[in-house]
Amino acid sequence: MIWAEQPPGDWDTSGVTDHALRYFDDYLPGASYDCGSVSVSEAEIISFAIQFDPQPFHVDPEAAARGPFGGLIASGWHTAALVMRQIVDHYLSAEASLGSPGLDEMRWPEPVRPGDTLRVRVTAVEARRSLSKPDRGILRTLIEAVNQDGRTVMRATATNFLRVRPDPDS
Amino acid sequence: MIWAEQPPGDWDTSGVTDHALRYFDDYLPGASYDCGSVSVSEAEIISFAIQFDPQPFHVDPEAAARGPFGGLIASGWHTAALVMRQIVDHYLSAEASLGSPGLDEMRWPEPVRPGDTLRVRVTAVEARRSLSKPDRGILRTLIEAVNQDGRTVMRATATNFLRVRPDPDS
């Protein structure tokens, strides 16, 4: 499924597992792709944060209730990891992916709380062939995740390297 | 310990657990803080990636050996999570931290491989009081992680909200 711009509530979940994205050439700037949704539990939030981000409002429900967010919230890195899984499953071609040099303007506008369900959408914003490495292209992608209330919980612009379609004559 | 600019190989690890950072007022632009080091094993790389970033070069050593990096590498999100743990333990005051709205210019210049040891250093680059919320300041921090060969494996500029020191007269 490919959409034009639509409000998150209208995202269609049919056919999200096959966007026919195989090589760099298949990623079309302007096209948006639904990457499905993922839910997160209190136990998962605490488990991730104990290991990687043990701030009180990520690991201790009682301290979190008295804290700046009025309750437990997920580490932003946990949110990013959950979002990444949806992108790997629904957008990044395993055959073509050559890794990422980084991303820009990562934002967590609203906290993720226990029981939230995040819908992930990506939009290809720029695609150009590499000048130095002719086997690949450079793709820039706007990543957005919204919760069940339609509020954006994460946004970022990622860069990925992807193999171009092999030349059948070579 | 607070340093002026030094090459990573000269980072001093003494006293990293107490930088005397308690409130926003204690974070001094220009000051760098050692956040210690962390090692990562092949099993940890695979375990994280199976859950969050199951691309072949993160989860399958044989496929990775034939892939673009010539071997297994850690998910960039795993690297970020490992780095975050060091920052929570050595830089972000649990008493003052009010969360983060995001970060900019996240880069993974070199891959992280099994057995690598990452040294984390942060530099406070900008600190200003919030105009809208007088209880807090806005801190911008350059994050750098280098491997045992002195090569930078992650870099980003994070924004954090931190409580200002309470007024003793209030």
Boltz contact constraints between the chains, C-beta under 6 A:
constraints:
  - contact:
      token1: [A, 52]
      token2: [B, 81]
      max_distance: 6.0
  - contact:
      token1: [A, 52]
      token2: [B, 84]
      max_distance: 6.0
  - contact:
      token1: [A, 52]
      token2: [B, 85]
      max_distance: 6.0
  - contact:
      token1: [A, 53]
      token2: [B, 84]
      max_distance: 6.0
  - contact:
      token1: [A, 53]
      token2: [B, 88]
      max_distance: 6.0
  - contact:
      token1: [A, 54]
      token2: [B, 88]
      max_distance: 6.0
  - contact:
      token1: [A, 55]
      token2: [B, 88]
      max_distance: 6.0
  - contact:
      token1: [A, 55]
      token2: [B, 97]
      max_distance: 6.0
  - contact:
      token1: [A, 68]
      token2: [B, 98]
      max_distance: 6.0
  - contact:
      token1: [A, 77]
      token2: [B, 80]
      max_distance: 6.0
  - contact:
      token1: [A, 77]
      token2: [B, 81]
      max_distance: 6.0
  - contact:
      token1: [A, 77]
      token2: [B, 84]
      max_distance: 6.0
  - contact:
      token1: [A, 80]
      token2: [B, 77]
      max_distance: 6.0
  - contact:
      token1: [A, 81]
      token2: [B, 52]
      max_distance: 6.0
  - contact:
      token1: [A, 81]
      token2: [B, 77]
      max_distance: 6.0
  - contact:
      token1: [A, 84]
      token2: [B, 52]
      max_distance: 6.0
  - contact:
      token1: [A, 84]
      token2: [B, 53]
      max_distance: 6.0
  - contact:
      token1: [A, 84]
      token2: [B, 77]
      max_distance: 6.0
  - contact:
      token1: [A, 85]
      token2: [B, 52]
      max_distance: 6.0
  - contact:
      token1: [A, 88]
      token2: [B, 53]
      max_distance: 6.0
  - contact:
      token1: [A, 88]
      token2: [B, 54]
      max_distance: 6.0
  - contact:
      token1: [A, 88]
      token2: [B, 55]
      max_distance: 6.0
  - contact:
      token1: [A, 97]
      token2: [B, 55]
      max_distance: 6.0
  - contact:
      token1: [A, 98]
      token2: [B, 68]
      max_distance: 6.0
  - contact:
      token1: [A, 102]
      token2: [B, 106]
      max_distance: 6.0
  - contact:
      token1: [A, 102]
      token2: [B, 107]
      max_distance: 6.0
  - contact:
      token1: [A, 102]
      token2: [B, 108]
      max_distance: 6.0
  - contact:
      token1: [A, 103]
      token2: [B, 106]
      max_distance: 6.0
  - contact:
      token1: [A, 106]
      token2: [B, 102]
      max_distance: 6.0
  - contact:
      token1: [A, 106]
      token2: [B, 103]
      max_distance: 6.0
  - contact:
      token1: [A, 107]
      token2: [B, 102]
      max_distance: 6.0
  - contact:
      token1: [A, 108]
      token2: [B, 102]
      max_distance: 6.0
